C-alpha cells in the first residue's frame, strides 16, 4: 500500500470539517477525491501533504508513519508564484526546496517544462502567463522531484475548457508513472482520468471504490428489447419474464426472474427466428449513482 489513512479528523473550533475518515491508495493508482464545496477535500489534502496538522488519526506513507515529504508532490488549489521570476527560475527555486542536486536540476527542469508544454515560455516572466500556463507550471513544480505520490487540489476547476483539457491530458500521461490523488467537485473530470474515487460529504467518506463498481450500482434490473416483428403474445407467455411494459408490439422493457435467463431469452429468440434490432441492459447514469451515494 502506498498510502493509508486511518481515523483522520480535523476541527475548527466546534466545526468538525474532516470526521474520522479512512482510505487507502495503492501504487500506480489515480484516485479522485470527489465531493461538493465544503466537503473537507482541501483540508484532507493539506493534512496529507503536511501543511496542516490533524487533530487525530494516522497517515502511513510507504509503510512509514514518519513521512518522507520529498516523496510527495503537492499542487494547492490557489498556487502562488513570484510574478517577476521566469518559469526556469521558479522551478530552480522549487527544486532546491525539494533538496534536489544542483547538477541534476538543469536537465530535470528542461524535461519537466517539455512535459507540461511550457518549454517555449521557459525564460518568460510568470507575471505574463495565462491561468492555464500557471497551472501547468504549478504541476511542473509538484513533479520536479519525481514524487511517488502527486496530490493536486482542484487542478482544473479554475481553468477554461482548453486549459482544462490540457491539464487532464497531462494527468493521463502522468498516471502511467506516478500515483495521483486529486480533488474535484466535477464527476466528469474524475471519470475522465481516474480508476478509483473517494466521495466525501460533510467531512465524511461516503463511498470509495472503482468507477466500474460505482457504475454497477446504477443497474436497475431492467432490459430493453426491440425486434423486427410482433413479439407481444409470444414474450408474455415466457415464465422468466416479469414487469413487461410494451411501448408497441415489438418494443418492450422488462425484468427477468433472474439475470441468468438472459441467455435463455436470446436462445429462444433465435429458435423462434425473431430478428433483434436492439437489446440492452438498462442502467442509470454515473450521475444517478453519485446522487444516490451523496443523498
Ligand atoms: P472543500 O475543499 O471540500 O471545498 P474545505 O476542506 O476547504 O472543503 O472546507 C471544509 C470546511 O472547513 C468548510 O466548511 C470550510 O469553511 C471549513 N474551513 C476550512 N478551512 C478553515 C479554516 N482555516 N478555519 C475555519 N474553517 C475552515
Boltz pocket constraint, residues with backbone or C-beta under 6 A from the ligand:
constraints:
  - pocket:
      binder: B
      contacts: [[A, 12], [A, 15], [A, 17], [A, 35], [A, 36], [A, 37], [A, 38], [A, 39], [A, 40], [A, 41], [A, 42], [A, 43], [A, 44]]
      max_distance: 6.0
